[in-house]
Every structure is written in structure tokens, then in C-alpha cells.
Amino acid sequence: MEDIKEVEILLVEDNPIDREITLGVLKKHNFANTIHVAEDGEEALEYLFNIGNAGADINGKPKMILLDLKLPKVDGLEVLQKIKSDNRTKNIPVIVLTSSSEEFDIVASYNLGVNSYILKPVNFKKMVDAVKEMCPSGSLVHEL
């Protein structure tokens, strides 16, 4: 029997610089042993809903999702809507990391059930605090 690889964080980010910065912060603070990266909204949905047998039903559901809103192929708000409207994924905490300070995006994100909304350039202390808040039991966050 094949071992199930548990993904702790799904990072959905199309910008390679933002992706590397976020990964660096997560690794520096030991937030996750396993991070899966999706470079667009379509890839994130394929992963989460096991489309094309590349998804989380094989690898295990992530414990948290870090989601950019301005994504190619499938917009981040649509990804968020699908995550929060599906019984298999609706309880996964989602933190939006985005450059959008548009009121529409902020209100829509919270209306769809986002747990936290953080603007880029990321205030990394706020990001660390938001991740800690999503995982108060320490099941994801290790000692800092």
C-alpha cells in the first residue's frame, strides 16, 4: 500500500518572486514540512479536487491554503468560492495573500468565507500571526 503524503500547506501563487518570498518565510519559521505549490487557479482546483489524478485525494487534504486572488486561468475568488462551497474542502482555513486592496475583493473574500486577508507586499509578522491563528493547537505551527 502506498503511503499518503500529507500536505500541510497549499500555496497558490503565480508570481515567482512572491512565491519564493512566501516559501522562504514558511521555511524560516518551520510552518510546514510539506508545501504544495500551484501556479494558477486551475492547477489549485485540479490538486484539491483530484482532477486528472494529481490531487489531494491521493496526497491528502492540505491543512491550510495560502491563496493569491489575481491568478491566471481561474481567478482566486472563483477558487475560494469552490473551496468554501464543497463539503470536502470548506473547513480548510484559507488566507488570501494578494496585492489587491480593492474593497470589492476584500468584501467578496470575506463573504465567501476567507479566514484572513493580507495585502502584499506582505507584512511578514502579520502573515506569521495569521498562520499561528489558523493553527492554535500547534498541529501545523512548530515552536518559533
Secondary structure by P-SEA (a helix, b strand, c coil): cbbbbbbcbbbbbccaaaaaaaaaaaaaaccccbbbbbccaaaaaaaaaccccccccccccccccccccccccccaaaaaaaaaacccccccbbbbbcccccaaaaaaaaaaccccccccccaaaaaaaaaaaacccccccccc
